[in-house]
Amino acid sequence: MKKLLNCINSFGVLLICCGVLFSSCGNKKSENDIDVSVIDKMTSIKFERDVIDFKRVEAGERVSGSFKFTNTGNSPLVIYEVNTSCGCTVADYPHGEIAPGESGMISVTYDSDGANGMRITKQVTVNANTKPAQTQLRIVADVY
């Protein structure tokens, strides 16, 4: 009888440990988690242009430009991240909320080192609480 009670107690402790382990796995938040409450606060964004054409760029030259936008919705705009299609292009964007009717800029810098003789097209993807959630922008140039 004593062995049976010890076995039941050991099994109970094992179940409790497993329960704690599994419940703690689902509670961790990643820095990439998106606050789902923004779904109710979707807005819209309007860019003045969706392509920057740098025309002719000398190989090794760095060129910069900006995409101006306006929050055309009724809720604050939050840009979560801006991704570029390669490491030769870097984007900077406003962090925090942009009120309805307010404007902002996404600045991009392209480094043409190693692209001699090429026509380049680079993507800039804006992820925000907009519908659609992603907006595609581009930069183009002829590198000589």
VEXKOLVEX-393565 format. One line per 2 residues: number of its first residue (from 1); their letters; for each residue x, y, z of C-alpha. Coordinates in nm, 2 decimals. Example, Ala and Ser with C-alpha at 12.3 -4.5 7.8 and 13.67 -1.06 7.14 Angstrom:
<recs>
1) as) 1.23/-0.45/0.78  1.37/-0.11/0.71 $
</recs>
This chain:
<recs>
1) mk) 0.00/0.00/0.00  0.29/0.23/0.09 $
3) kl) 0.45/0.17/-0.25  0.12/0.25/-0.42 $
5) ln) 0.08/0.59/-0.23  0.44/0.68/-0.32 $
7) ci) 0.38/0.60/-0.68  0.06/0.81/-0.69 $
9) ns) 0.24/1.10/-0.52  0.53/1.08/-0.76 $
11) fg) 0.29/1.07/-1.06  0.10/1.37/-0.92 $
13) vl) 0.42/1.57/-0.88  0.52/1.48/-1.23 $
15) li) 0.18/1.60/-1.37  0.21/1.93/-1.19 $
17) cc) 0.57/1.99/-1.32  0.45/1.91/-1.68 $
19) gv) 0.16/2.14/-1.64  0.38/2.43/-1.52 $
21) lf) 0.63/2.36/-1.80  0.37/2.36/-2.08 $
23) ss) 0.17/2.65/-1.95  0.48/2.87/-1.92 $
25) cg) 0.59/2.79/-2.28  0.28/2.97/-2.42 $
27) nk) 0.31/3.28/-2.21  0.64/3.41/-2.35 $
29) ks) 0.61/3.72/-2.56  0.85/3.78/-2.84 $
31) en) 0.96/4.13/-2.95  0.81/4.05/-3.29 $
33) di) 0.46/3.98/-3.14  0.21/4.23/-3.27 $
35) dv) -0.05/4.38/-3.04  -0.38/4.23/-3.18 $
37) sv) -0.58/4.53/-3.04  -0.46/4.73/-3.34 $
39) id) -0.69/4.52/-3.56  -0.98/4.73/-3.43 $
41) km) -0.77/5.04/-3.50  -0.68/4.99/-3.86 $
43) ts) -0.61/5.30/-4.07  -0.49/5.39/-4.42 $
45) ik) -0.17/5.54/-4.56  -0.12/5.74/-4.87 $
47) fe) 0.23/5.79/-5.02  0.30/6.08/-5.25 $
49) rd) 0.50/5.84/-5.47  0.58/5.47/-5.46 $
51) vi) 0.90/5.48/-5.67  1.22/5.69/-5.64 $
53) df) 1.42/5.69/-5.96  1.78/5.80/-5.88 $
55) kr) 1.85/5.80/-6.26  2.22/5.76/-6.32 $
57) ve) 2.43/5.67/-6.01  2.81/5.64/-6.02 $
59) ag) 2.93/5.30/-5.89  3.03/5.33/-5.53 $
61) er) 2.81/5.63/-5.47  2.55/5.65/-5.19 $
63) vs) 2.22/5.82/-5.28  1.93/5.91/-5.05 $
65) gs) 1.57/5.99/-5.10  1.24/6.00/-4.91 $
67) fk) 0.89/5.87/-4.94  0.64/6.12/-4.79 $
69) ft) 0.32/5.97/-4.66  0.00/6.08/-4.48 $
71) nt) -0.22/5.90/-4.24  -0.55/5.91/-4.43 $
73) gn) -0.75/5.71/-4.18  -0.93/5.78/-3.86 $
75) sp) -0.70/5.60/-3.62  -0.33/5.66/-3.53 $
77) lv) -0.09/5.50/-3.77  0.18/5.28/-3.64 $
79) iy) 0.46/5.16/-3.87  0.60/4.84/-3.71 $
81) ev) 0.89/4.79/-3.95  1.03/4.88/-4.29 $
83) nt) 1.23/4.60/-4.47  1.45/4.64/-4.77 $
85) sc) 1.52/4.37/-5.03  1.90/4.38/-4.97 $
87) gc) 2.17/4.51/-4.74  2.27/4.78/-4.99 $
89) tv) 1.95/4.97/-4.90  1.88/5.11/-4.56 $
91) ad) 1.55/5.26/-4.45  1.47/5.49/-4.16 $
93) yp) 1.11/5.55/-4.05  0.92/5.73/-3.77 $
95) hg) 0.86/5.52/-3.46  0.55/5.58/-3.25 $
97) ei) 0.20/5.69/-3.35  0.12/5.93/-3.63 $
99) ap) -0.22/6.10/-3.58  -0.49/6.10/-3.85 $
101) ge) -0.42/6.37/-4.11  -0.05/6.39/-4.01 $
103) sg) 0.24/6.32/-4.24  0.58/6.16/-4.21 $
105) mi) 0.88/6.04/-4.41  1.05/5.71/-4.48 $
107) sv) 1.41/5.79/-4.58  1.61/5.54/-4.78 $
109) ty) 1.98/5.53/-4.87  2.12/5.31/-5.14 $
111) ds) 2.49/5.21/-5.16  2.57/5.13/-5.53 $
113) dg) 2.91/4.97/-5.45  2.95/4.66/-5.66 $
115) an) 2.66/4.73/-5.90  2.86/4.88/-6.19 $
117) gm) 2.68/4.85/-6.52  2.35/4.74/-6.37 $
119) ri) 1.99/4.86/-6.37  1.88/4.81/-6.01 $
121) tk) 1.54/4.78/-5.85  1.51/4.75/-5.48 $
123) qv) 1.20/4.68/-5.28  1.11/4.87/-4.96 $
125) tv) 0.82/4.70/-4.77  0.63/4.90/-4.51 $
127) na) 0.45/4.70/-4.24  0.18/4.90/-4.05 $
129) nt) -0.16/4.89/-3.90  -0.31/4.96/-4.24 $
131) kp) -0.53/4.76/-4.48  -0.35/4.61/-4.65 $
133) aq) -0.09/4.56/-4.38  0.20/4.59/-4.63 $
135) tq) 0.28/4.86/-4.87  0.54/4.80/-5.14 $
137) lr) 0.77/5.09/-5.24  1.07/5.08/-5.49 $
139) iv) 1.39/5.25/-5.57  1.55/5.23/-5.91 $
141) ad) 1.88/5.35/-6.07  2.12/5.29/-6.35 $
143) vy) 2.46/5.23/-6.20  2.76/5.32/-6.43 $
</recs>
